[in-house]
Amino acid sequence: MLRAAIRIDPFSPWLQSRLAWALHLDGQQTESLEQIHKCLSLFPNGDGASLYGAAILAFNGETAQACEIARSLEQRLPHFDLATAVHAYALACSGRATRPASSLNGCSGWAANAISFEDSLPRLMSPSETMKPPWPSCALRTRLAAPGSSRHWPIRA
């Protein structure tokens, strides 16, 4: 579907970068790297290209370029938590940060919590890998009692 959309609009930075991300998540390493390099050459300061590019390049060992791209994105968009998260991930992949949280400088929201756990970042960025929930598979789940109701009751999974 992304390839069809790109045929219609080949100069859409978000479509190009999302195709690279989709290839990355599908485990197509070579194709993902080719696509993100193409995207970064077409849109060197594109937000999507920078975000996805830094994550893909860091995961695939091109950490120097990933760190530079992520640092630049974080400076351009200081309130964009994903930029901070990807920058911390790139630093962690490069080995330049003993703890990814060391680069946060006041990061807010979920990114601060996610990055504070050094070992969680590689799992979050790994393609084709789902994180296991912290509860056993037979754990109780909740559901809404009735539309508009705030009552919940446990049900078996």
Backbone bond lengths (Angstrom), bond angles and torsions (degrees), N, CA, C in turn:
res aa  C-N    CA-C-N  psi(-1)  N-CA   C-N-CA  omega(-1)  CA-C   N-CA-C  phi
1 M - - - 1.427 - - 1.532 110.37 -
2 L 1.336 117.21 -41.90 1.461 119.87 178.23 1.526 111.17 -63.51
3 R 1.328 116.28 -40.63 1.474 119.11 179.48 1.523 111.03 -62.63
4 A 1.327 117.62 -38.24 1.465 121.13 177.77 1.530 110.38 -65.04
5 A 1.313 117.09 -41.63 1.460 120.71 178.38 1.530 111.16 -66.53
6 I 1.320 116.73 -36.64 1.464 120.76 178.60 1.532 110.84 -67.20
7 R 1.334 117.44 -34.08 1.473 119.30 175.92 1.521 110.91 -62.12
8 I 1.329 116.80 -34.07 1.462 121.39 178.56 1.524 110.62 -75.89
9 D 1.323 116.70 -42.83 1.472 121.61 -178.35 1.527 109.62 -131.45
10 P 1.341 117.68 81.17 1.468 120.47 -175.79 1.525 114.38 -69.37
11 F 1.325 118.22 -11.59 1.454 120.19 -178.52 1.530 112.44 -108.66
12 S 1.315 115.78 28.86 1.461 120.70 174.54 1.522 109.02 -90.79
13 P 1.338 117.35 110.96 1.467 118.98 -178.05 1.526 113.27 -62.14
14 W 1.325 117.70 -36.00 1.459 119.67 -178.15 1.524 111.45 -71.05
15 L 1.324 117.73 -38.99 1.469 119.54 177.07 1.520 110.83 -64.24
16 Q 1.330 116.56 -45.01 1.461 120.77 -179.15 1.533 110.98 -61.82
17 S 1.330 116.43 -44.88 1.468 119.23 -177.87 1.528 111.72 -72.36
18 R 1.309 117.71 -34.41 1.469 119.81 177.58 1.518 111.94 -68.87
19 L 1.338 116.87 -31.05 1.458 119.11 174.14 1.524 110.04 -64.17
20 A 1.326 116.95 -43.03 1.466 120.00 177.12 1.524 110.83 -60.35
21 W 1.324 117.19 -41.72 1.462 121.36 179.89 1.531 110.97 -66.20
22 A 1.323 116.66 -41.80 1.469 120.26 178.44 1.531 110.43 -62.56
23 L 1.317 116.84 -41.55 1.470 120.48 177.10 1.527 110.54 -63.89
24 H 1.320 116.45 -40.10 1.472 121.32 178.23 1.531 110.54 -61.82
25 L 1.327 116.36 -47.60 1.460 120.06 -179.01 1.521 112.21 -65.97
26 D 1.327 116.06 -26.33 1.463 121.23 177.99 1.531 111.98 -82.72
27 G 1.332 117.12 -2.81 1.464 120.58 178.70 1.515 114.41 82.63
28 Q 1.318 118.32 12.47 1.458 122.37 178.84 1.524 108.95 -89.67
29 Q 1.322 115.22 77.64 1.461 122.22 -171.22 1.526 112.93 -59.18
30 T 1.315 117.71 -51.53 1.460 120.65 -176.80 1.518 111.29 -61.85
31 E 1.328 116.79 -47.35 1.453 121.03 -179.40 1.527 111.35 -64.38
32 S 1.325 116.49 -39.03 1.452 121.14 179.13 1.528 110.89 -63.26
33 L 1.323 116.19 -45.54 1.466 119.90 179.43 1.522 111.54 -64.90
34 E 1.328 117.17 -42.56 1.470 119.99 177.49 1.522 110.37 -60.02
35 Q 1.322 116.71 -44.70 1.464 121.16 -177.94 1.524 111.21 -65.81
36 I 1.329 118.13 -42.66 1.462 118.51 -177.81 1.516 110.98 -72.25
37 H 1.325 118.65 -33.34 1.465 120.18 175.47 1.530 110.10 -64.69
38 K 1.318 116.80 -41.62 1.468 121.60 176.76 1.527 109.58 -61.54
39 C 1.315 115.45 -46.14 1.462 121.41 -179.06 1.527 111.30 -62.09
40 L 1.317 117.28 -43.67 1.463 121.20 179.94 1.527 111.61 -67.38
41 S 1.339 117.09 -31.42 1.465 118.42 177.50 1.527 111.08 -73.89
42 L 1.344 117.12 -34.90 1.464 120.66 177.97 1.529 112.55 -75.27
43 F 1.326 116.36 -37.34 1.465 121.96 -174.14 1.531 110.07 -131.70
44 P 1.345 117.98 70.16 1.466 119.94 -173.35 1.525 114.82 -61.98
45 N 1.319 117.97 -25.53 1.463 120.91 178.57 1.520 112.41 -114.25
46 G 1.317 116.86 17.89 1.454 120.41 178.16 1.521 110.76 -71.87
47 D 1.304 116.11 136.41 1.463 120.13 -178.00 1.528 111.61 -62.93
48 G 1.322 116.97 -45.96 1.464 120.45 -179.90 1.516 111.96 -65.74
49 A 1.322 115.91 -43.70 1.467 120.17 178.66 1.519 110.34 -61.12
50 S 1.324 116.52 -41.45 1.466 120.58 -179.70 1.524 111.82 -67.90
51 L 1.329 116.20 -44.80 1.462 120.25 -178.47 1.525 111.53 -62.71
52 Y 1.331 116.13 -57.55 1.463 120.31 -178.62 1.526 110.89 -68.17
53 G 1.325 116.11 -36.88 1.456 119.72 -179.25 1.517 112.64 -61.83
54 A 1.325 116.82 -45.94 1.461 120.24 179.93 1.526 111.32 -61.33
55 A 1.325 116.75 -42.60 1.470 120.29 -179.37 1.526 111.15 -66.75
56 I 1.323 117.06 -45.65 1.472 120.87 -178.11 1.523 110.99 -67.04
57 L 1.325 116.59 -45.19 1.460 119.89 -179.04 1.531 111.37 -65.04
58 A 1.328 117.23 -41.39 1.469 120.32 179.10 1.520 110.64 -62.61
59 F 1.319 116.63 -44.34 1.458 120.45 -179.80 1.517 111.67 -61.33
60 N 1.330 116.59 -35.28 1.462 121.61 -176.79 1.522 113.60 -93.66
61 G 1.316 117.84 13.56 1.458 121.25 171.78 1.515 115.96 89.94
62 E 1.309 119.05 0.77 1.462 121.53 177.23 1.529 108.15 -91.36
63 T 1.342 114.37 62.62 1.463 120.09 -167.71 1.521 114.09 -73.72
64 A 1.315 118.59 -32.99 1.470 119.52 -179.27 1.525 110.10 -62.43
65 Q 1.323 116.57 -48.19 1.468 120.40 178.71 1.526 110.34 -66.10
66 A 1.330 116.98 -40.04 1.465 120.90 179.51 1.523 111.24 -60.96
67 C 1.321 117.18 -44.19 1.464 120.90 179.90 1.521 111.42 -63.56
68 E 1.322 117.02 -41.97 1.462 120.75 179.84 1.531 111.19 -65.44
69 I 1.302 116.81 -44.88 1.469 120.92 178.84 1.524 110.53 -62.47
70 A 1.328 116.75 -45.85 1.471 120.84 -178.69 1.524 111.15 -66.16
71 R 1.330 117.39 -40.12 1.472 121.02 178.12 1.522 110.42 -61.37
72 S 1.327 115.87 -43.55 1.459 120.65 179.29 1.529 111.23 -63.80
73 L 1.324 116.92 -43.32 1.462 121.01 178.21 1.521 110.81 -62.74
74 E 1.313 116.29 -43.14 1.467 120.25 -179.54 1.531 110.96 -63.78
75 Q 1.329 117.10 -36.52 1.467 120.00 178.09 1.533 111.57 -70.85
76 R 1.331 116.40 -37.13 1.469 120.14 179.05 1.522 111.70 -69.87
77 L 1.341 116.27 -36.95 1.469 121.58 -176.35 1.530 109.76 -126.39
78 P 1.330 118.13 73.82 1.472 120.48 -173.47 1.525 115.14 -64.33
79 H 1.321 118.44 -18.40 1.466 120.19 -178.93 1.519 112.24 -101.51
80 F 1.319 117.38 10.21 1.463 122.85 -179.43 1.530 107.75 -94.41
81 D 1.344 116.11 99.75 1.460 121.14 -175.04 1.527 112.79 -57.82
82 L 1.332 117.98 -34.72 1.468 119.58 179.21 1.519 111.56 -63.64
83 A 1.319 117.54 -34.33 1.463 120.25 177.23 1.527 110.07 -63.18
84 T 1.313 116.46 -42.20 1.460 121.04 178.08 1.526 110.78 -65.39
85 A 1.317 116.45 -41.65 1.467 120.68 -179.87 1.528 111.07 -63.83
86 V 1.325 116.87 -44.08 1.461 119.90 -179.83 1.517 110.73 -68.57
87 H 1.327 117.63 -36.27 1.470 120.05 176.54 1.535 110.27 -62.71
88 A 1.323 116.66 -45.05 1.467 120.01 178.07 1.524 110.88 -62.77
89 Y 1.325 117.07 -38.75 1.466 121.00 178.19 1.522 110.84 -63.71
90 A 1.330 116.89 -44.79 1.467 120.57 179.17 1.526 110.74 -62.54
91 L 1.323 116.97 -41.64 1.467 120.40 177.24 1.530 111.32 -62.92
92 A 1.320 116.20 -41.40 1.466 120.23 179.09 1.528 110.58 -64.48
93 C 1.322 117.37 -41.25 1.467 120.84 179.07 1.518 111.64 -65.73
94 S 1.329 116.36 -31.76 1.461 119.85 -178.75 1.522 112.00 -80.80
95 G 1.324 116.29 -13.80 1.460 119.86 -178.38 1.517 112.66 81.86
96 R 1.319 118.21 6.53 1.468 120.97 -178.05 1.512 112.85 -83.75
97 A 1.312 117.92 -9.25 1.460 120.57 178.40 1.517 108.10 -123.01
98 T 1.305 116.26 126.83 1.456 118.38 177.43 1.518 110.15 -72.11
99 R 1.316 115.99 -30.40 1.461 121.71 173.90 1.518 106.84 -136.74
100 P 1.329 118.62 127.20 1.456 119.92 178.47 1.523 113.24 -55.17
101 A 1.318 117.72 -28.86 1.461 120.35 -178.55 1.526 112.00 -64.49
102 S 1.331 117.81 -15.51 1.456 120.00 -178.47 1.517 112.60 -66.33
103 S 1.320 118.48 -15.53 1.462 120.18 -179.59 1.520 112.97 -101.80
104 L 1.326 118.40 9.35 1.454 119.51 -171.14 1.523 115.09 -74.65
105 N 1.320 118.88 -42.13 1.461 121.44 179.48 1.522 113.72 46.90
106 G 1.297 117.03 54.85 1.456 120.77 175.32 1.513 115.35 86.77
107 C 1.305 117.78 22.96 1.464 120.76 177.82 1.524 108.66 -60.23
108 S 1.308 115.97 140.25 1.456 119.42 -177.16 1.515 111.74 -108.43
109 G 1.303 114.77 171.75 1.454 121.77 170.52 1.511 115.11 65.25
110 W 1.347 113.84 -149.54 1.463 121.04 -173.63 1.509 111.91 -64.67
111 A 1.336 118.72 -29.82 1.466 119.86 -176.24 1.526 110.48 -63.92
112 A 1.323 117.13 -39.73 1.461 119.86 179.21 1.515 110.75 -62.39
113 N 1.323 116.88 -40.60 1.458 119.99 179.01 1.517 111.52 -69.44
114 A 1.331 117.29 -42.20 1.463 120.58 -178.02 1.517 111.20 -66.36
115 I 1.314 116.89 -40.91 1.453 120.13 -175.05 1.523 111.20 -77.07
116 S 1.325 117.13 -21.69 1.452 118.34 -177.22 1.524 112.17 -67.10
117 F 1.315 118.16 -15.05 1.449 121.33 176.99 1.520 108.52 -102.88
118 E 1.320 114.84 98.10 1.458 122.83 -172.82 1.520 113.28 -50.25
119 D 1.314 117.76 -42.10 1.457 119.50 -174.70 1.516 113.56 -82.17
120 S 1.329 119.21 -7.08 1.455 119.24 -177.78 1.520 112.96 -81.81
121 L 1.324 118.71 -25.37 1.457 120.43 -175.64 1.516 114.15 -62.20
122 P 1.326 120.10 -47.97 1.460 117.23 179.11 1.524 112.44 -58.79
123 R 1.327 118.20 -35.05 1.466 120.33 177.97 1.514 110.83 -67.43
124 L 1.333 116.89 -38.45 1.451 119.67 -178.39 1.524 111.81 -65.91
125 M 1.314 117.28 -30.10 1.450 120.56 -175.97 1.525 112.92 -98.21
126 S 1.319 118.75 -5.22 1.455 121.25 -176.41 1.522 110.84 -72.47
127 P 1.331 117.19 134.38 1.467 119.03 179.14 1.519 111.24 -74.20
128 S 1.307 115.38 151.30 1.467 123.96 173.06 1.524 113.36 55.23
129 E 1.301 117.14 26.04 1.466 119.79 179.39 1.518 108.07 -124.49
130 T 1.303 116.53 124.67 1.449 119.15 177.83 1.515 108.74 -99.56
131 M 1.303 115.09 141.21 1.457 119.41 178.32 1.519 108.52 -80.31
132 K 1.287 116.75 137.57 1.457 121.17 178.59 1.517 109.03 -79.41
133 P 1.328 116.97 140.71 1.452 118.56 178.53 1.524 110.27 -67.84
134 P 1.322 117.79 154.40 1.455 121.19 -177.86 1.521 113.51 -75.78
135 W 1.328 117.95 2.57 1.448 121.33 179.91 1.523 110.08 -114.20
136 P 1.334 118.71 156.19 1.462 120.45 178.06 1.523 110.88 -67.67
137 S 1.313 116.52 159.13 1.464 120.66 -175.51 1.521 112.55 -64.31
138 C 1.317 117.87 -22.58 1.464 119.94 179.91 1.525 111.85 -93.85
139 A 1.319 116.21 14.50 1.467 119.77 -176.91 1.513 111.11 -62.92
140 L 1.297 114.58 154.93 1.454 120.14 176.65 1.518 109.11 -74.41
141 R 1.309 115.36 140.33 1.453 120.88 175.24 1.511 108.04 -117.26
142 T 1.293 117.11 164.78 1.457 119.50 178.79 1.518 109.16 -117.73
143 R 1.315 114.31 155.27 1.459 119.28 172.56 1.512 108.16 -143.72
144 L 1.277 116.31 161.07 1.446 122.38 -178.15 1.529 109.47 -69.29
145 A 1.312 117.05 135.06 1.463 121.29 -178.04 1.517 111.21 -66.95
146 A 1.283 118.55 -45.79 1.466 122.64 179.89 1.523 107.38 -156.03
147 P 1.330 117.25 154.96 1.462 118.94 178.40 1.525 111.15 -53.81
148 G 1.296 116.20 130.22 1.460 121.40 179.76 1.512 114.25 83.94
149 S 1.324 117.84 -7.56 1.458 121.05 -178.72 1.522 109.64 -88.02
150 S 1.317 116.36 148.41 1.449 120.03 176.81 1.524 111.04 -99.42
151 R 1.329 117.91 2.27 1.454 121.61 -179.64 1.522 110.34 -80.53
152 H 1.301 116.05 141.22 1.463 121.56 176.58 1.522 107.63 -126.68
153 W 1.297 116.40 152.08 1.457 119.58 171.82 1.518 108.45 -138.57
154 P 1.338 116.28 151.73 1.465 119.75 -177.27 1.523 111.24 -75.12
155 I 1.330 116.17 144.54 1.470 122.20 172.61 1.507 107.64 -133.48
156 R 1.311 116.63 153.93 1.468 120.39 178.74 1.511 109.48 -78.95
157 A 1.335 116.04 144.62 1.480 121.88 178.39 1.508 110.31 -72.91
